[in-house]
Amino acid sequence: MTDEKLPRVVVIGGGTGMPVLLRGLKNLPISLTALVTVADDGGSTGRIRNEMAIPAPGDIRNVIAALSDAEPMLLNLFQHRFSVGNGLSGHSMGNLLLAAMTSITGDFYDGIKEISRVLNVKGNIYPISNQNMSLNAVFEDGSIVRGESNIPLVNKRIDRVFLNPESIQPLPNAVRAIEQADLVVISPGSLFTSIMPNLIIPQIDIALRKTQGKVVYVCNVMTQAGETTGFSASDHVQAINNHIGEGCLDAIIVHNEPIEKSVRAVYAEENAEPVIYDIEKLVNMGIEIIEGDIINHFHTTVRHDKDKIAKLLYSILKK
């Protein structure tokens, strides 16, 4: 089947959840596109952003690694992080390469394309925007904090997030990919700092409503301290609706098996717990519920299983 006839799947997200989905999807007979947040400002990414005034490369780097079919040693080099004690301490080699390629090509997206070609990436990778941006949060008490990495540290309930500057525009290819998709997947991840920065960019909400493809949100299995403490599944959906309006999401994927007691205990130390799937509220919101066992039970922490989630998402396409 030619690429033109393959079903088009678009995954939107960032953080640690998105690469898991992409590793599972990349070998399926689909045309795959990843739309990635560029709002991160911590660690190596933050230092490069400050010095070069480019969009955040960190989440892009991890997505490139997830979709690459390069030799393992080359990927190890790309993901290598320099140890403490020298001028490069804390920097990731992949971040530096993306910054260097941006400098060579004169454009962040062009830099991504060249690195993707060198590392034999399967599918398309688009930054959600080609512009440098900052994420800000307004908390329920009215206080405001700037910076993606600072938001969870406040440990207060978030009312909403917004981007600076207000003139941020999406990458046209990203909008086009959503509009032409057969399936749009909003990945699991930090709801306000990894997922929402993609959705609140102008025109993305319009594209999500316009697309003929089903828009599916893969809900987090555990809550996250400082972001979603006490959140149920419907709270996750409501937060998305509050930011981009109703009618963007068609379905939610939830994990329907118990979490091991020993695993729950580890998370409890971090003030995190399994997300409660309040089915009745979700039904009342008009959201289709897709249930399944979608985590890897061999991990000591809760992680989506790349093969299980890919199989479930592909089954949606087949319908």
C-alpha positions in Angstrom: 0.0 0.0 0.0 1.4 3.4 -0.9 1.8 6.2 1.6 -1.0 8.1 0.0 -3.4 5.2 0.8 -2.2 4.3 4.3 -4.5 5.6 7.1 -3.1 8.9 8.5 -2.5 9.0 12.2 -1.5 12.1 14.0 -0.2 12.0 17.6 -0.1 15.2 19.6 1.9 15.6 22.9 5.3 15.6 24.5 7.0 14.5 27.7 7.5 10.8 28.5 4.2 9.5 27.3 4.3 10.4 23.7 7.5 8.4 22.7 5.9 5.2 24.1 2.9 5.6 21.8 5.1 6.4 18.8 7.4 3.3 19.4 4.3 1.1 19.2 2.8 2.8 16.2 5.8 3.3 14.0 5.9 -0.3 12.6 2.2 -0.4 11.8 0.9 0.1 8.2 0.0 3.7 8.8 1.2 7.2 7.7 2.4 8.6 11.1 2.9 12.2 12.1 4.0 13.5 15.5 3.1 17.1 16.6 5.4 18.0 19.5 5.3 20.6 22.2 8.1 23.2 22.2 7.3 24.9 25.5 9.8 23.0 27.8 12.3 25.2 29.5 14.1 23.0 32.0 17.6 21.6 32.1 19.6 21.4 28.9 16.7 22.6 26.8 16.2 25.7 28.9 19.8 26.7 28.6 19.9 26.2 24.8 16.6 28.2 24.5 18.0 31.1 26.5 21.3 31.2 24.6 19.9 30.7 21.1 16.3 31.9 21.3 15.0 28.8 19.6 12.0 26.6 20.4 12.6 23.8 22.9 14.4 20.9 21.4 14.1 18.3 24.3 10.7 16.7 23.5 11.6 16.8 19.8 14.8 14.9 20.5 12.9 12.2 22.4 10.4 11.8 19.5 13.2 11.6 17.0 14.8 8.8 19.0 11.5 7.0 19.3 10.8 7.1 15.5 14.4 6.5 14.4 15.6 3.2 12.8 19.3 4.2 13.1 21.9 1.9 14.6 21.7 1.6 18.4 25.1 3.1 19.0 24.1 6.2 16.9 20.9 6.6 19.0 22.9 6.2 22.2 25.1 9.0 21.0 22.1 11.2 20.1 20.6 10.6 23.6 23.9 10.9 25.5 23.8 13.4 28.3 27.2 14.9 29.4 28.0 14.3 33.1 28.6 17.0 35.7 32.0 18.6 35.8 32.6 20.2 32.5 31.2 23.1 30.4 28.8 20.7 28.7 27.4 19.3 32.0 23.8 18.3 31.8 23.5 18.9 28.0 22.1 16.3 25.8 24.0 15.6 22.6 20.7 15.5 20.7 19.7 18.9 21.9 23.1 20.3 20.9 22.8 18.7 17.4 19.3 20.2 16.9 20.6 23.6 18.0 23.5 23.3 15.6 21.4 22.1 12.7 19.0 25.0 13.4 21.9 27.4 13.1 23.2 25.7 9.9 19.8 25.7 8.2 18.5 29.0 9.7 15.2 27.4 10.7 14.2 25.1 13.6 11.9 22.9 11.5 14.4 22.6 8.7 16.9 21.5 11.4 14.5 18.8 12.6 14.0 17.5 9.0 17.8 17.2 8.4 18.4 15.4 11.7 15.4 13.1 11.0 16.8 12.2 7.6 20.2 11.4 9.1 18.7 9.2 11.8 16.3 7.4 9.4 13.1 8.5 11.1 9.8 6.8 10.2 7.0 9.3 9.7 6.9 13.1 10.0 7.9 15.1 13.0 6.5 18.7 13.3 7.0 21.1 16.1 3.6 22.4 17.0 5.1 25.9 16.4 8.3 27.1 14.9 8.5 30.0 17.4 10.1 30.4 20.8 7.4 30.5 23.5 6.9 30.5 27.2 4.1 28.6 29.1 2.4 30.4 32.1 -0.1 29.1 34.6 -2.9 30.9 36.5 -3.7 29.1 39.7 -7.1 29.1 41.4 -5.9 31.6 43.9 -5.2 34.1 41.1 -1.4 33.8 41.3 0.6 33.5 38.0 3.8 31.5 37.4 5.9 31.7 34.3 7.9 28.8 32.9 6.9 25.2 32.2 9.4 23.7 34.6 8.3 26.0 37.5 4.5 25.3 37.2 4.4 21.9 39.0 6.7 23.1 41.7 4.1 25.6 43.0 1.9 22.6 44.0 -1.4 24.5 43.8 -4.5 23.7 41.7 -4.1 25.1 38.2 -7.0 27.1 36.7 -5.6 27.6 33.3 -2.4 27.9 31.3 -1.5 30.4 28.5 1.4 31.1 26.2 3.6 34.1 25.6 3.9 35.8 23.2 0.2 35.9 22.3 1.1 36.1 18.6 2.3 32.5 18.6 1.3 30.7 15.4 1.1 27.0 14.6 3.3 25.4 12.0 1.1 25.2 8.9 2.1 21.6 8.3 0.8 20.7 11.8 -2.6 22.2 11.2 -2.8 20.5 7.8 -1.9 17.1 9.3 -4.7 17.3 11.9 -7.3 18.4 9.2 -6.3 15.5 6.9 -6.0 12.8 9.6 -8.0 9.6 9.9 -7.2 9.4 13.6 -5.8 12.1 15.9 -4.4 10.8 19.2 -3.7 13.2 22.1 -1.0 11.3 24.1 -0.8 10.8 27.8 1.6 13.0 29.7 1.7 16.0 32.0 -1.7 17.5 31.3 -1.0 21.2 31.7 2.7 21.3 30.8 3.1 18.7 28.0 -0.3 18.3 26.4 -2.1 21.7 26.8 0.7 23.8 25.3 -0.1 22.1 21.9 -3.8 22.4 22.2 -4.0 26.1 23.2 -2.0 27.3 20.2 -4.4 29.3 17.9 -6.0 27.3 15.0 -5.3 23.9 16.6 -8.8 23.8 18.2 -10.4 24.7 14.9 -8.4 21.9 13.1 -9.5 19.4 15.8 -13.2 20.3 15.1 -12.7 20.4 11.3 -11.0 17.0 11.0 -13.0 14.1 9.7 -10.8 11.7 11.8 -11.7 10.6 15.3 -10.0 12.6 18.0 -9.0 10.3 20.9 -7.4 11.3 24.2 -5.3 8.6 25.9 -5.9 9.4 29.6 -3.2 9.3 32.2 -3.3 6.2 34.4 -1.9 8.1 37.5 -2.5 11.6 38.8 0.5 13.9 38.9 1.4 16.0 42.0 1.5 19.7 41.2 -0.7 19.3 38.1 -3.6 16.9 38.4 -3.8 15.9 42.1 -7.2 14.4 42.8 -8.2 14.5 39.1 -10.6 12.0 37.7 -10.8 11.1 34.0 -13.6 13.5 33.5 -11.5 16.2 35.2 -8.8 15.7 32.6 -11.4 16.0 29.8 -13.0 19.1 31.5 -9.6 20.8 31.7 -9.1 20.3 28.0 -12.7 21.6 27.3 -12.1 24.6 29.5 -9.0 25.6 27.4 -10.2 24.8 23.8 -14.0 24.4 24.1 -16.3 21.4 23.8 -16.5 19.4 20.7 -12.8 18.8 20.1 -12.6 15.3 21.8 -14.6 12.4 20.4 -13.3 9.6 22.7 -11.2 8.8 25.7 -9.0 5.7 26.2 -8.9 4.5 29.8 -7.0 1.7 31.6 -9.5 -0.7 33.2 -7.3 -3.0 35.3 -6.3 -2.5 38.9 -2.9 -1.1 39.7 -0.7 -3.3 41.9 -0.7 -2.4 45.6 3.1 -2.1 45.7 3.1 0.2 42.7 0.4 2.4 44.2 2.4 2.7 47.4 5.4 4.0 45.5 3.2 6.7 43.9 1.5 7.5 47.2 4.9 8.8 48.4 4.8 11.3 45.6 1.1 12.3 46.4 -0.1 10.5 43.2 -2.8 7.9 42.9 -4.7 6.0 40.1 -7.0 8.2 38.1 -10.6 7.3 38.9 -12.6 6.6 35.7 -15.9 8.2 36.4 -17.7 6.6 33.6 -21.1 8.2 34.2 -19.7 11.8 34.0 -17.8 10.9 30.9 -20.9 9.6 29.2 -22.8 12.8 30.2 -20.0 14.8 28.6 -20.8 13.0 25.3 -17.4 11.3 25.2 -17.1 7.7 23.8 -15.2 5.5 26.3 -12.7 3.0 25.1 -11.5 0.7 27.8 -8.6 -1.8 27.9 -5.6 -3.1 29.7 -3.0 -0.7 28.3 -0.1 -0.7 30.8 3.1 -2.7 31.1 2.7 -4.8 34.3 6.4 -5.7 34.4 7.5 -2.1 35.3 7.9 -0.9 38.9 6.3 2.3 37.7 3.1 2.8 35.7 3.9 3.0 32.0 1.7 2.5 28.9 2.6 -0.7 27.0 3.6 0.4 23.5 2.3 -2.7 21.8 -1.0 -2.8 23.7 -1.8 0.8 23.1 -0.8 0.6 19.4 -3.0 -2.5 18.9 -5.9 -0.7 20.5 -5.4 2.5 18.5 -5.1 0.5 15.3 -8.4 -1.3 16.1 -10.1 2.1 16.1 -8.8 2.7 12.6 -10.0 -0.6 11.4 -13.5 0.2 12.5 
